Amino acid sequence: MEFLKRIALSVVFIIGLVNIGNAQSDLEKAFSESYQYEYNGEYSKASLELKKVYSKDSYEINARLGWLNYMAGQYTESVTYYNRASSIMPLSIEALLGITYPLSAMGNWEQVIKAYNGILKINPNNYTANLKLGQIYLNRAEYKKAQSYFTLLLNQFPFTYDVVINMAWNNYYIGKFREAGVLFNKVLLINPGDESANKGLELIK
């Protein structure tokens, strides 16, 4: 009897391995075909391939569907999938960055700010979140708020174009013309002949 039990358990184990192997094979096939459709710009078809193997508990599928729906212009659906991915892995900066794309496309800036602040709770020094928040507040003419984000980045990335040019303009708008001039000149070292930097220097004269 004990021998038969062992055989039965072995059979169950083997069947389980076969099922796992088949599931993995199906996933790989779905992802592979979705990449091919994406490469051809057929985002809806790429999404359909993943929906064939969809699992609400799969971070990878939900994150990818978030991206594909964004590319297809299905912004509401994209947000839904990215939210699911984020709920599965709450510390995923990747998912929070992803959700900012459809939210930005819909003009939902308060939710965009919320997503970037969520990233900063996980990683206060995140480059993208700090830069984007600074740019949002710069565009809103909320220069004091923008200043804190750009100051942090300038100390970390003192010779990076996006950081220096944004900090230069923010300094200009808050009346720090000397500091702005120094940074505009630094921009010209990063990108000689830069139109934005030259315009800034003309305004300071």
N, C-alpha and C positions, 0 to 999 in steps of 0.2 A: 504493500500500500504506500509506504514511504517513497519507494522508487517511482511509483506512478505519479505521486504528488510532485516530485522533482522534475519529471518529464513535462508535466502540465505547466509548471512554473517556467520551465525553459522555453516552452512553446510560446507562452504569453509574452515573455521577455523578447524573444525573437520577433514576434509580430509587432511589439511596441517599437523596436528598432527600425523595422521596415516602414512603419507608419511615420516615424520621425524623419526617416530618410526621404520618404515621398513628399512630406510636407516641406522639407528644406528644398528639395528639388523644384517643387511648385513655386516657392517663394523666389528662388533664384531666377527661374524662367520669367516670372511676372516682372521682377525688377529689371531684368535684362531687356525685355521687350518694351518696358516703359521708357528706358533710357533711349532706345532706338527711335521710338515715336517722338520723344522730346527733341532728339537731335534733328528730326525732320520738321519740328515745329507743330506736331500734332498732339497738343497737350491734353485734349479731351480723351483721345484714344489711349494716351499714356496713363491717364487716371483710371480708365476702365480696366486696364490690365491689372492694376493693383487692387481694384475693387473686387476682382474675382477671388482674391485670397485675403480679403480684408478681415482684420481683427481689431476690435476697438481697444484692445490691450497692447497693440503693437506700436511702440514709439516710432519705429522706422517707417512703417506704412503711413501713419498719420502725419508725420513730419514731411514725408515726400508728397503726400496728397495736398498738404498745405501749400507747398511750393508749386506743384503742377496746376492747382486751381488758381493760384495767383497769376501764373503765366498765361492761363486761359482767360483771365479777366473775370473769374468767378470769385470775387473778393470776399463775399459773405461766407461762402463755403470754405475758402482758404482760412479765414479766421477760425472757423469751427474746428478744422483739423489741427491747426497749430495749437489751439487751446487744449485739445485732447492730448496732443503730444506733450504739452507743458504740464498737464495734470499727471501724466504718467511719470515724467521725470522733472520734478519741480525745480531742480537745480540746473536745468538745461538752458544755457545762454543761447545756444543755437536756436531753440524753439522761440524764445523771446525776441531774438533778432528777426527771425523769420516772420513773426506776426506783424512786425512794424511795416512790412512791405504792403500787404493789403490794406492795413489801417491807414497808411499814408495815402494810398491810391484813392481811398474813400474820403480823405480829408478829415479823418477822425483823430485830430491832433492830441486831444486830451488822453485818449487811449494809447497813442504812440508814446507820449510822455510817461504814462504809467508803465508801459513795457520797458522803456529805457531805465526808469527808476528801479524796476524790478531787477534788471541786470546789475545795477550798481549796488543793490543789497547783497547780491551774490559776490560780485567783484567790483569794489569801489573804483578801481583803476582801469576798468575796461575802456579801451581806446574809443571804440565806435560809439558806445552809449554816451560818453562824455562829450565827444565831438558833436554828435547829433543834437544833444540837448543844448549845447552851446549855440549851435547854428539856429535851432528853433527860437531860442530867446533873442538872439541877435536879429533875426528876421522880424520878431515881434517888437523890436526896439526896447526890450527889457535887458538893457546892457549890464546892469549890476548882476543879474542872475547869470547872464552869459559869461561874465568875467571870471567867476569862480571855476567854471568848467575849463575855460581856455587857459587859465593860470596853471591849473593842475597839469594839463596836457603839455604846456610849454616847458614846464620843468622836466617832463619825461621825454618829450620829443621836440627838442629845441631847434632842430634843423629839418623839420617835416613840413612840406608846403601847406597842407590844409590847416595845420595848427597855427603856423606863423601868420598866414594871410588873414585868417579869421580873427586872431588876437590883435593884429595890426588895425583892422577896421573897427573892432570893438573899442580899442583904445582911442581911435579917432573920434568915434561917436560920443564917448564920455569926456572928451576934451583933453585927453592925455596925448597931445600932439608930438611931443618929443619922443615918447615911448613908441608911438605909432610910426614915426619917421624911422627910428632905428629898425623896427620890424619890417617896414616896407623895403628898406635897403637890404635887409637879410633875405627877404623873398627874392630879390634880384640876384642874389648869389645862388639860391636854389634853382631859380628859373629865370635866367638872364632875359631881359626885355619883357618881363611879365606885365601885361596890360593893366591888370588890377592894381599892382604895386605902383606903377608909374602914375596912374590916375590918383592914387592916394597921396603920393609925393607932390603932385601938382596942386592938390587941394590944400596941402599944409603950407605951401609957399605964401 
